[in-house]
Structure formats: C-alpha cells, structure tokens
Amino acid sequence: MYCKKCNVRLKEYLNECPLCHTKKNSIDDESNPYDTYVENFQTRVNIKYFSKLIVKLLIYISLITLLVNIIVNKTVNWSLYAIASSFYVCSFYSYIILENKKSAFIINMLSLEVLLFMISYLTHSTSWFLYLLGPIILMVTCFILLNIYLSRYKNMLKNFSVILMYIALILFLLNGLIKVYKTGLFNITWSIYSNIPIIIISFILFGLSFNKKIQNEFEKRFFI
C-alpha cells in the first residue's frame, strides 16, 4: 500500500499517511508509484544541462583558486592541485555531455594522467609517473580502445591474434620501463621469454583466421 501524494509505503492497519495525512481512501492499494515518480523526475530535470552547469561551476572555482594563489603567493603552486582535480571531476560529466563515449573515455583517462602528473610534479618526484604509472595508464587506455575498435569485426580469431600481439608489446615496454626506472637504461630481459609463446600463438591464430571452417567451429565452441 502506497500513498499517492508522497509515495510512502504504508502498513495495512493505518487509516491515513503518517507523513502527509492523506486519507486511506485516497491511497493506491496496488501499484507502486515509485517508478512513475522517478520517470517524471528525470523528465523534469535536464541531466545534460545540469552536468554542464556543474562543469562551468568547477571551471569558475578553478580560476578563482588560481587567482587567489597568484595574489597570495605571487606564483602558481598549490592551485594546480585544485585545477587538476577539477579537470578530473569534470571528465566524468563528459560521459553525460558528449554523445561520443569514446571521446569521453579519452578525456577521462587524459585528465587522470594530468592529475597524477601534477601530484608528481608538485611533490618533486616525477620519475615514478614518467617511467611507470603514466605509460601504464596510456597503455591500458590504448588496450581498451583497441578492444572497442576490434568489437566491430566478427573474425574473433584475428581479433584475439591482434590483442595477444598488443599484450606482447605491453610486456616489452613494461620490462623496459621498469629497467629505466631502476637503472636509467632501457633493457629487455624477462619479457623475451614470456613473449615467445604469446607471439607464436598470435601468429597461429592469425593464420587460422583465414580458414572459414575453423573460424565457424571456434565461434560454436565459444558461443561467440
């Protein structure tokens, strides 16, 4: 039992709504008006306009913070934290504002890179970002975009082949970046051994992708 006026769920023995005091004969006994209420709320509120408003507000706050930093300290330092953080928060609203979700995803990842770089720059320890975290975030971003791109194509064997080759490339780069971070020299060691089976499997899948019979059997086995 629900009150039509305020959507409160009522116990059967009540004769009126305890919140708005609507009489029982005005209360809907069967339907739950919550879904209709949410639908009407979404219709009344323009989510995209609200998101743009929040983004503008964060931009103004960032500019004011920057201005205060310049006036008080005669330089730009701590305000970069606020600006980078605001940029990162704004990037989440880009999923609502922009029609192209891939562009919103790229903006989101770029803003994360900017925020982490600002933290590393202002703490005077940029090496962990430049040689490790920054490139790793970039490689993961490219990996996700590659999967989105490959999802357009139905040849799953060829798609898996490309993905495995990209994973091998990531392992090579990760191995080299770790060495640069530790020793200052780009050197490939363990990734050679881990990538040999990956590259072999990748080439095998790529070759099999041109065989229609095997491709169809693969799709049946894996329900693709």
C-alpha positions in Angstrom: 0.0 0.0 0.0 1.4 3.4 -1.0 0.4 7.0 -0.6 -0.2 8.7 -3.9 0.8 12.1 -2.6 4.3 11.3 -1.1 5.0 7.7 -2.2 5.4 6.5 1.4 4.8 2.7 1.9 2.1 2.2 4.5 1.1 -0.6 6.8 -2.3 -2.1 6.3 -3.8 -1.0 9.6 -3.1 2.7 9.1 -6.1 4.9 8.1 -4.0 7.7 6.8 -0.5 8.5 5.7 1.7 9.4 8.7 3.7 11.8 6.6 1.2 13.9 4.7 -2.0 12.7 6.5 -3.7 11.7 3.2 -6.8 9.6 4.0 -6.8 5.9 3.2 -9.5 6.1 0.5 -7.1 8.4 -1.5 -4.3 5.8 -1.2 -3.4 3.4 -4.0 -3.6 -0.2 -2.7 -1.8 -2.0 -5.5 0.6 0.0 -7.6 3.9 1.4 -6.5 4.2 5.0 -7.8 8.0 5.0 -7.3 8.8 4.1 -10.9 6.4 6.8 -12.2 7.9 9.3 -9.8 11.5 8.6 -11.0 10.4 8.8 -14.6 8.7 12.1 -14.0 11.7 13.4 -12.1 14.0 12.5 -15.0 11.7 14.3 -17.4 11.6 17.4 -15.3 15.4 17.6 -14.7 17.6 18.1 -17.8 20.6 15.9 -16.7 22.8 17.2 -19.6 22.2 20.8 -18.7 22.8 20.1 -15.0 26.1 18.4 -15.9 27.2 21.4 -18.0 26.3 23.7 -15.1 28.5 21.6 -12.7 31.4 21.7 -15.2 31.1 25.5 -15.5 31.0 25.9 -11.8 34.1 23.8 -11.4 35.9 25.9 -14.0 35.0 29.1 -12.2 36.2 27.6 -8.9 39.5 26.6 -10.5 40.0 30.1 -12.0 39.2 31.7 -8.6 41.7 29.3 -6.9 44.4 30.2 -9.4 43.8 33.9 -9.0 44.0 33.6 -5.2 47.2 31.6 -5.4 48.8 34.2 -7.6 47.7 37.1 -5.4 48.7 35.5 -2.1 51.9 33.6 -3.1 52.9 35.6 -6.2 53.3 32.3 -8.0 51.4 29.2 -9.1 51.9 26.1 -7.0 49.2 24.7 -4.7 46.3 25.8 -7.0 47.5 23.2 -9.6 46.1 20.5 -7.3 42.6 22.1 -7.4 42.8 22.7 -11.1 43.9 19.2 -11.9 41.3 17.7 -9.5 38.5 19.8 -11.0 39.5 18.7 -14.5 39.4 15.1 -13.4 35.9 15.5 -11.9 34.7 17.3 -15.0 35.9 14.4 -17.1 33.2 12.2 -15.6 30.5 14.6 -16.6 31.8 14.3 -20.2 30.1 10.9 -20.4 26.8 12.7 -20.0 27.5 15.8 -22.1 29.2 14.1 -25.1 27.4 11.9 -27.5 30.7 10.0 -28.4 31.5 7.9 -25.3 35.0 7.0 -26.7 35.9 10.7 -26.6 34.6 10.9 -23.1 36.7 7.9 -22.1 39.8 9.5 -23.7 39.1 12.8 -21.8 38.7 10.8 -18.6 42.0 9.0 -19.0 43.8 12.2 -20.1 42.5 14.0 -17.0 43.8 11.2 -14.8 47.2 11.5 -16.4 47.2 15.3 -15.8 46.2 14.9 -12.1 48.9 12.3 -11.4 51.5 14.3 -13.2 50.6 17.4 -11.2 50.9 15.4 -8.0 54.3 14.1 -9.0 55.5 17.5 -10.2 54.5 19.3 -7.1 56.0 16.7 -4.8 59.3 16.9 -6.8 59.3 13.2 -7.7 58.3 12.8 -11.3 60.2 9.7 -12.1 57.5 7.2 -10.8 55.0 8.9 -13.1 57.1 9.5 -16.2 58.7 6.0 -16.2 55.9 3.8 -14.7 52.4 5.0 -13.9 51.9 7.4 -16.8 53.0 5.0 -19.5 51.0 2.2 -17.9 47.8 4.2 -17.9 48.4 5.2 -21.5 48.9 1.5 -22.5 45.8 0.4 -20.6 43.8 3.2 -22.3 45.1 2.1 -25.8 44.2 -1.5 -24.9 40.6 -0.7 -24.1 40.3 1.5 -27.2 41.7 -1.4 -29.3 39.1 -3.8 -27.9 36.4 -1.3 -28.7 37.7 -1.0 -32.2 38.0 -4.7 -32.7 34.5 -5.4 -31.5 33.2 -4.1 -34.8 34.7 -7.1 -36.6 33.3 -10.6 -36.4 36.5 -12.5 -37.1 37.3 -13.4 -33.4 40.4 -15.4 -34.2 42.0 -12.4 -35.9 40.9 -10.2 -33.1 42.5 -12.4 -30.5 45.6 -12.5 -32.6 45.9 -8.7 -32.6 45.1 -8.5 -28.8 47.8 -11.0 -28.0 50.3 -9.1 -30.1 49.5 -5.9 -28.3 49.9 -7.7 -24.9 53.3 -8.8 -26.0 54.2 -5.2 -26.9 52.9 -4.1 -23.5 55.2 -6.6 -21.8 58.2 -5.5 -23.8 57.5 -1.8 -22.9 56.8 -2.6 -19.3 60.0 -4.6 -18.9 62.0 -1.7 -20.5 60.3 1.0 -18.4 60.9 -0.9 -15.1 64.6 -1.1 -16.1 64.7 2.6 -16.9 63.1 3.4 -13.6 65.6 1.3 -11.6 68.8 1.7 -13.6 68.3 4.6 -16.0 68.8 2.2 -19.0 66.2 0.7 -21.3 66.8 -3.0 -21.3 64.7 -6.0 -22.3 65.2 -9.2 -20.2 62.4 -11.4 -18.9 59.8 -10.2 -21.4 61.6 -12.0 -24.2 60.9 -15.4 -22.6 57.3 -14.5 -21.7 56.5 -13.2 -25.2 57.8 -16.1 -27.2 54.7 -18.3 -26.6 52.4 -15.3 -26.9 53.8 -14.3 -30.3 53.7 -17.9 -31.6 50.0 -18.3 -30.5 49.2 -14.9 -32.0 50.7 -15.9 -35.4 48.9 -19.3 -35.3 45.5 -17.6 -34.6 46.1 -15.1 -37.3 46.8 -17.9 -39.8 43.8 -19.9 -38.7 41.5 -16.8 -39.0 41.6 -17.2 -42.8 40.1 -20.7 -42.6 36.3 -20.3 -42.6 35.6 -23.8 -41.3 37.9 -23.3 -38.2 36.5 -19.8 -37.7 32.9 -21.2 -37.6 33.9 -24.1 -35.3 35.7 -21.6 -33.0 32.6 -19.5 -32.8 30.4 -22.5 -32.0 32.7 -23.8 -29.2 33.0 -20.4 -27.5 29.4 -19.3 -28.2 30.5 -16.1 -30.0 
